[in-house]
Amino acid sequence: MRSSSPSPHDSDPLPTAIRPWKIILGVLIALLAINLWFHLYTEEVSLPRYCEQREETLDYLHKVITQPRPAGEESRRPYLIAAKLLYLYPRDGDEPVETYLLRVGTLIDNHCR
């Protein structure tokens, strides 16, 4: 009589062990790729936009940080463009507004040289 226990020669359609290192490695590679892409996009596409109108952009950024409705009835586009700097280069914890604006201005200056 044959036993009902599986023999080592039976083919199992499911893998006996899931290899989590493959999943972890894939996720890490994806995160690194996204980070590199974001950095390149910032350096090559976003920052050059601010080179020509640095002072205006910093003025708009100051208003975005300090006023609840900086645009009022004006066009919101320049304020949104300036606000993107908050996303690209966020303020540090309790960093004063003036210090932050100096830091962002220096970043723009260094990139635009």
PyMOL commands that set and color helices and strands:
alter all, ss='L'
color gray80, all
select helices_A, chain A and resi 20-46+48-51+54-66+77-88+97-112
alter helices_A, ss='H'
color red, helices_A
deselect
rebuild
show_as cartoon
